[in-house]
Amino acid sequence: MSEQASDRKAMMLKVQQLSFAVVEANLYLDSHPTCEKGIAYFKKHKEALDKAKAEYESKYGPLCIDSALDEKDKKWQWVCEPFPWVSEYERSEG
């Protein structure tokens, strides 16, 4: 596996882990809406998730359709890079 592929995979794993933490915190807060620790946990992990997504997208393109429009370049980025779910094997075959 190339260094770029390894970096991409590590960045994607971080996004997935943080996304899981945010969803779990969301579910917890549904039944404990006034829990200060739960709210702090959610905010901390949501901020980290937003940062991890931004870092991934700056290197490898959009993760989801809502971040596909590059305002700076006025370009639709969704089709410019392989989709995030495309395997490294499929990318190299491209």
C-alpha positions as protocol buffer text, in pm:
chain_id: "A"
residue {
  index: 1
  type: MET
  ca { x: 0 y: 0 z: 0 }
}
residue {
  index: 2
  type: SER
  ca { x: 137 y: 339 z: -97 }
}
residue {
  index: 3
  type: GLU
  ca { x: 205 y: 610 z: 160 }
}
residue {
  index: 4
  type: GLN
  ca { x: -80 y: 820 z: 18 }
}
residue {
  index: 5
  type: ALA
  ca { x: -321 y: 528 z: 39 }
}
residue {
  index: 6
  type: SER
  ca { x: -215 y: 459 z: 396 }
}
residue {
  index: 7
  type: ASP
  ca { x: -264 y: 826 z: 490 }
}
residue {
  index: 8
  type: ARG
  ca { x: -603 y: 834 z: 319 }
}
residue {
  index: 9
  type: LYS
  ca { x: -711 y: 519 z: 501 }
}
residue {
  index: 10
  type: ALA
  ca { x: -593 y: 656 z: 838 }
}
residue {
  index: 11
  type: MET
  ca { x: -775 y: 984 z: 782 }
}
residue {
  index: 12
  type: MET
  ca { x: -1093 y: 802 z: 681 }
}
residue {
  index: 13
  type: LEU
  ca { x: -1072 y: 580 z: 990 }
}
residue {
  index: 14
  type: LYS
  ca { x: -1044 y: 889 z: 1209 }
}
residue {
  index: 15
  type: VAL
  ca { x: -1354 y: 1041 z: 1045 }
}
residue {
  index: 16
  type: GLN
  ca { x: -1545 y: 716 z: 1094 }
}
residue {
  index: 17
  type: GLN
  ca { x: -1444 y: 687 z: 1460 }
}
residue {
  index: 18
  type: LEU
  ca { x: -1541 y: 1045 z: 1538 }
}
residue {
  index: 19
  type: SER
  ca { x: -1865 y: 1009 z: 1344 }
}
residue {
  index: 20
  type: PHE
  ca { x: -1952 y: 703 z: 1553 }
}
residue {
  index: 21
  type: ALA
  ca { x: -1880 y: 896 z: 1875 }
}
residue {
  index: 22
  type: VAL
  ca { x: -2102 y: 1186 z: 1763 }
}
residue {
  index: 23
  type: VAL
  ca { x: -2391 y: 956 z: 1670 }
}
residue {
  index: 24
  type: GLU
  ca { x: -2365 y: 768 z: 1999 }
}
residue {
  index: 25
  type: ALA
  ca { x: -2356 y: 1095 z: 2194 }
}
residue {
  index: 26
  type: ASN
  ca { x: -2660 y: 1212 z: 1998 }
}
residue {
  index: 27
  type: LEU
  ca { x: -2849 y: 897 z: 2093 }
}
residue {
  index: 28
  type: TYR
  ca { x: -2748 y: 937 z: 2457 }
}
residue {
  index: 29
  type: LEU
  ca { x: -2862 y: 1299 z: 2460 }
}
residue {
  index: 30
  type: ASP
  ca { x: -3199 y: 1196 z: 2318 }
}
residue {
  index: 31
  type: SER
  ca { x: -3272 y: 1031 z: 2653 }
}
residue {
  index: 32
  type: HIS
  ca { x: -3055 y: 1258 z: 2874 }
}
residue {
  index: 33
  type: PRO
  ca { x: -3105 y: 1606 z: 2722 }
}
residue {
  index: 34
  type: THR
  ca { x: -2978 y: 1799 z: 3026 }
}
residue {
  index: 35
  type: CYS
  ca { x: -2664 y: 1596 z: 3095 }
}
residue {
  index: 36
  type: GLU
  ca { x: -2381 y: 1850 z: 3096 }
}
residue {
  index: 37
  type: LYS
  ca { x: -2111 y: 1585 z: 3053 }
}
residue {
  index: 38
  type: GLY
  ca { x: -2301 y: 1436 z: 2759 }
}
residue {
  index: 39
  type: ILE
  ca { x: -2337 y: 1776 z: 2596 }
}
residue {
  index: 40
  type: ALA
  ca { x: -1969 y: 1855 z: 2650 }
}
residue {
  index: 41
  type: TYR
  ca { x: -1874 y: 1515 z: 2504 }
}
residue {
  index: 42
  type: PHE
  ca { x: -2094 y: 1577 z: 2200 }
}
residue {
  index: 43
  type: LYS
  ca { x: -1951 y: 1925 z: 2141 }
}
residue {
  index: 44
  type: LYS
  ca { x: -1591 y: 1806 z: 2177 }
}
residue {
  index: 45
  type: HIS
  ca { x: -1632 y: 1517 z: 1934 }
}
residue {
  index: 46
  type: LYS
  ca { x: -1845 y: 1716 z: 1688 }
}
residue {
  index: 47
  type: GLU
  ca { x: -1573 y: 1981 z: 1669 }
}
residue {
  index: 48
  type: ALA
  ca { x: -1307 y: 1712 z: 1617 }
}
residue {
  index: 49
  type: LEU
  ca { x: -1524 y: 1546 z: 1350 }
}
residue {
  index: 50
  type: ASP
  ca { x: -1570 y: 1873 z: 1162 }
}
residue {
  index: 51
  type: LYS
  ca { x: -1193 y: 1930 z: 1169 }
}
residue {
  index: 52
  type: ALA
  ca { x: -1114 y: 1574 z: 1056 }
}
residue {
  index: 53
  type: LYS
  ca { x: -1365 y: 1600 z: 770 }
}
residue {
  index: 54
  type: ALA
  ca { x: -1220 y: 1932 z: 658 }
}
residue {
  index: 55
  type: GLU
  ca { x: -867 y: 1788 z: 662 }
}
residue {
  index: 56
  type: TYR
  ca { x: -974 y: 1480 z: 465 }
}
residue {
  index: 57
  type: GLU
  ca { x: -1169 y: 1685 z: 212 }
}
residue {
  index: 58
  type: SER
  ca { x: -884 y: 1930 z: 159 }
}
residue {
  index: 59
  type: LYS
  ca { x: -657 y: 1640 z: 58 }
}
residue {
  index: 60
  type: TYR
  ca { x: -891 y: 1390 z: -106 }
}
residue {
  index: 61
  type: GLY
  ca { x: -1213 y: 1564 z: -203 }
}
residue {
  index: 62
  type: PRO
  ca { x: -1564 y: 1567 z: -61 }
}
residue {
  index: 63
  type: LEU
  ca { x: -1691 y: 1296 z: 171 }
}
residue {
  index: 64
  type: CYS
  ca { x: -2055 y: 1369 z: 105 }
}
residue {
  index: 65
  type: ILE
  ca { x: -2262 y: 1564 z: -141 }
}
residue {
  index: 66
  type: ASP
  ca { x: -2316 y: 1866 z: 84 }
}
residue {
  index: 67
  type: SER
  ca { x: -1948 y: 1956 z: 61 }
}
residue {
  index: 68
  type: ALA
  ca { x: -1910 y: 1891 z: -311 }
}
residue {
  index: 69
  type: LEU
  ca { x: -1926 y: 2250 z: -433 }
}
residue {
  index: 70
  type: ASP
  ca { x: -1587 y: 2419 z: -412 }
}
residue {
  index: 71
  type: GLU
  ca { x: -1678 y: 2783 z: -364 }
}
residue {
  index: 72
  type: LYS
  ca { x: -1320 y: 2902 z: -425 }
}
residue {
  index: 73
  type: ASP
  ca { x: -1280 y: 2732 z: -762 }
}
residue {
  index: 74
  type: LYS
  ca { x: -1649 y: 2738 z: -855 }
}
residue {
  index: 75
  type: LYS
  ca { x: -1620 y: 2371 z: -940 }
}
residue {
  index: 76
  type: TRP
  ca { x: -1837 y: 2069 z: -868 }
}
residue {
  index: 77
  type: GLN
  ca { x: -1589 y: 1840 z: -689 }
}
residue {
  index: 78
  type: TRP
  ca { x: -1806 y: 1531 z: -641 }
}
residue {
  index: 79
  type: VAL
  ca { x: -1688 y: 1360 z: -960 }
}
residue {
  index: 80
  type: CYS
  ca { x: -1326 y: 1480 z: -960 }
}
residue {
  index: 81
  type: GLU
  ca { x: -1188 y: 1217 z: -722 }
}
residue {
  index: 82
  type: PRO
  ca { x: -1277 y: 855 z: -651 }
}
residue {
  index: 83
  type: PHE
  ca { x: -1567 y: 830 z: -410 }
}
residue {
  index: 84
  type: PRO
  ca { x: -1467 y: 770 z: -46 }
}
residue {
  index: 85
  type: TRP
  ca { x: -1604 y: 416 z: -51 }
}
residue {
  index: 86
  type: VAL
  ca { x: -1399 y: 309 z: -356 }
}
residue {
  index: 87
  type: SER
  ca { x: -1127 y: 67 z: -250 }
}
residue {
  index: 88
  type: GLU
  ca { x: -758 y: 128 z: -308 }
}
residue {
  index: 89
  type: TYR
  ca { x: -760 y: -167 z: -550 }
}
residue {
  index: 90
  type: GLU
  ca { x: -1035 y: -9 z: -758 }
}
residue {
  index: 91
  type: ARG
  ca { x: -849 y: 325 z: -760 }
}
residue {
  index: 92
  type: SER
  ca { x: -532 y: 162 z: -894 }
}
residue {
  index: 93
  type: GLU
  ca { x: -727 y: -23 z: -1163 }
}
residue {
  index: 94
  type: GLY
  ca { x: -894 y: 303 z: -1278 }
}
